[in-house]
Amino acid sequence: MSYVITPPEQAAVPVAGTSNLFPVNRVYCVGRNYVEHAKEMGFTGREPPFFFMKPADALVVVAEGSTADVPYPPGTSDLHHEIELVVAIGTGGRNIAAADAGKHIYGYAVGLDLTRRDLQGEAKKLGRPWEIGKAFDHSAPIGPIRKAAEVAAGGQPLSQAGISLKVNGATRQSSDVSKLIWNIAETIEHLSKYWELKPGDLIFTGTPEGVAAVVAGDLLEGEVQGVGGLKIRLV
């Protein structure tokens, strides 16, 4: 048998320092997972984690040391940046205990969850799904994946790594991974109760406070200490 149309290209992210590619299966995202960001969105306390998804072809792969042009999306006048630590799953499973979560992690990357905030807000008011605000084309820029062993060997514990974003050279977001409401292991535990995690899955773990609007022409530079950087320009 043959396909009746040409199959889409496999989404993949380069592995830092190698010529290898990490094939992407699903892209999960954790909502409101930093304390101060939850507050700026009008929420307090440690609510149970919740998740949404982006299509794998929404990824914009940004090579190490380069700047990727990302189109400003249609239908919005309020596009927001959300810098995130991304976890790459190398070994799948269901009902993964937090204590075992590290065994399932292949590596880490720096990602951006671009959000059409006005469309997301309208959907929330109407009780509708968020896809129009979150899952659009080019909504998930991502840098190379760094192997977990390399991150661990870097000296700085990932659980305390700084995470930041600059827009046109000015710092907009600045925090550290210790301020996650649900840490990486706990997130994997919760997520794997509801979905069977598969090799190739990515988890965007949430964004710190400081999210704000960006416009065409803006240069965005994100970093997670020990993992890498990410640079895009909106066009």
C-alpha positions in Angstrom: 0.0 0.0 0.0 1.1 3.6 -0.5 0.0 6.9 1.0 -2.6 8.9 -0.9 -0.8 12.1 0.0 2.8 12.8 0.9 3.2 12.2 4.7 4.2 15.2 6.7 7.8 15.6 7.7 8.7 14.2 11.2 9.0 17.1 13.7 12.5 16.9 15.3 14.8 18.9 17.5 18.6 18.8 17.2 20.6 17.3 20.2 23.2 19.9 21.3 26.8 19.0 20.4 25.8 16.2 18.0 24.5 15.6 14.6 21.5 13.6 16.0 17.9 14.6 16.0 15.2 14.0 18.7 12.0 13.0 17.0 9.0 14.8 18.6 5.7 13.0 19.4 3.5 15.1 21.5 4.0 18.6 23.0 2.4 19.0 26.5 2.3 22.3 28.3 1.7 23.0 32.0 -0.4 26.1 32.8 0.3 28.6 35.6 3.2 26.7 37.1 5.2 29.5 38.7 4.0 31.2 41.9 4.3 34.8 40.8 3.0 34.1 37.3 -0.1 32.5 38.8 -0.6 35.6 40.9 -0.3 37.9 37.9 -2.9 35.8 36.1 -5.2 36.2 39.1 -4.7 32.9 41.0 -3.1 32.0 44.3 -2.3 28.7 46.1 -1.1 25.3 44.8 -3.9 24.3 42.5 -3.7 20.9 40.9 -1.6 21.0 37.7 -3.4 21.3 34.4 -2.2 20.8 30.9 -2.9 21.8 27.3 -1.2 20.7 24.1 0.4 22.2 21.0 0.8 20.3 17.7 4.3 19.1 17.0 4.4 21.1 13.8 4.0 24.3 15.8 7.6 24.0 16.9 10.1 26.4 15.4 13.5 24.9 15.8 16.2 27.5 16.5 19.8 26.3 15.9 22.3 27.0 18.6 23.8 30.5 18.2 21.4 31.6 15.5 18.3 33.9 15.4 15.1 32.5 13.9 12.5 34.7 12.2 9.1 33.9 13.6 6.0 35.4 11.9 3.7 37.5 14.0 0.5 35.4 14.0 -2.8 36.5 12.4 -5.9 37.4 14.3 -4.3 38.9 17.3 -3.2 42.3 18.6 -1.9 41.0 21.9 0.8 38.4 21.4 2.6 37.4 24.7 6.0 35.8 25.4 6.3 32.9 27.9 9.8 31.6 28.4 9.9 27.9 29.6 12.2 25.0 30.5 11.3 22.1 28.3 11.7 18.4 29.3 12.3 15.8 26.6 11.0 12.3 27.4 13.3 9.5 26.3 11.5 6.5 28.0 7.7 6.4 28.2 5.3 5.0 30.7 2.1 5.3 32.7 1.7 6.2 36.3 5.3 7.2 36.7 6.2 7.9 40.3 7.9 11.2 41.0 10.9 9.4 42.5 11.3 7.5 39.2 10.7 10.5 36.8 14.4 11.2 36.2 14.8 7.8 34.6 12.4 8.9 31.8 14.1 12.2 30.9 16.3 12.3 27.9 17.2 16.0 28.2 16.2 19.6 28.4 15.7 22.6 26.1 14.7 26.2 26.2 11.3 27.0 24.7 8.8 29.8 24.1 5.1 29.4 24.5 3.8 32.2 22.3 0.2 33.1 23.2 -2.5 35.1 21.5 -3.6 36.4 24.8 -6.7 38.3 23.5 -8.0 35.2 21.8 -7.2 33.0 24.8 -9.0 35.4 27.1 -12.1 35.5 24.9 -12.2 31.7 24.8 -11.9 31.5 28.6 -14.9 33.9 29.0 -17.0 31.8 26.7 -15.9 28.5 28.3 -14.3 27.4 25.0 -11.0 25.5 24.4 -7.8 27.5 24.3 -6.3 26.1 21.0 -6.9 29.4 19.1 -4.8 31.2 21.7 -2.1 28.6 22.3 -1.8 26.0 19.5 -1.4 28.1 16.4 1.4 27.8 13.7 4.9 28.8 14.9 3.7 29.1 18.5 6.5 27.0 20.1 10.0 28.1 19.3 12.6 25.7 20.8 16.4 25.5 21.1 18.5 22.3 20.9 18.0 19.6 23.5 20.9 19.1 25.9 21.2 15.6 27.3 20.2 15.3 31.0 23.7 13.9 31.9 25.4 17.0 30.4 23.1 19.3 32.3 23.7 17.5 35.6 27.5 17.6 35.0 27.4 21.4 34.5 27.6 22.1 38.3 24.5 24.3 38.8 21.6 22.1 39.9 18.8 22.4 37.4 16.3 22.8 40.2 17.9 26.1 41.0 18.8 27.3 37.5 17.9 30.8 36.4 15.4 31.3 33.7 15.0 34.6 31.9 13.8 36.4 28.8 15.0 39.7 27.3 13.0 41.7 24.7 15.2 44.1 22.7 17.9 43.8 25.4 15.6 44.7 28.3 14.8 41.9 30.9 11.2 41.0 31.0 11.1 37.7 32.8 13.6 36.6 35.4 13.2 33.8 37.9 14.6 30.3 38.7 13.4 26.8 38.4 13.0 26.3 42.1 9.9 28.5 42.0 8.0 26.0 40.0 4.7 25.2 41.8 4.9 21.6 40.6 8.5 20.5 40.0 9.6 18.5 37.0 9.3 15.1 38.7 5.8 15.9 40.1 4.7 17.2 36.7 5.7 13.9 35.1 3.9 12.0 37.8 0.7 13.9 37.3 0.9 13.9 33.5 1.5 10.2 33.3 -1.7 9.5 35.2 -3.8 10.8 32.4 -1.7 10.1 29.3 0.8 7.4 28.5 4.0 9.3 28.0 5.9 8.2 24.9 9.5 8.6 23.8 9.7 11.8 21.9 7.2 13.7 24.1 8.1 17.3 25.1 6.8 19.0 28.2 6.8 22.8 28.4 7.0 23.2 32.2 5.5 26.7 32.7 6.6 30.3 32.6 7.6 32.7 35.4 6.1 36.2 35.9 6.7 39.1 33.6 4.7 37.9 30.5 3.8 40.8 28.3 3.0 41.8 24.7 5.5 41.8 21.9 5.2 43.2 18.4 6.7 42.6 14.9 10.4 43.6 14.9 11.0 42.7 18.5 14.1 40.5 19.4 13.4 37.9 22.1 16.4 36.2 23.9 15.6 33.5 26.4 17.9 31.4 28.6 17.9 28.6 31.1 21.2 28.3 33.0 23.0 25.1 32.2 20.6 24.3 29.3 21.1 26.9 26.7 19.6 29.9 25.0 17.0 30.8 22.4 16.8 33.8 20.2 14.0 34.8 17.8 12.8 37.9 15.9 9.2 38.5 15.3 8.6 39.4 11.6 
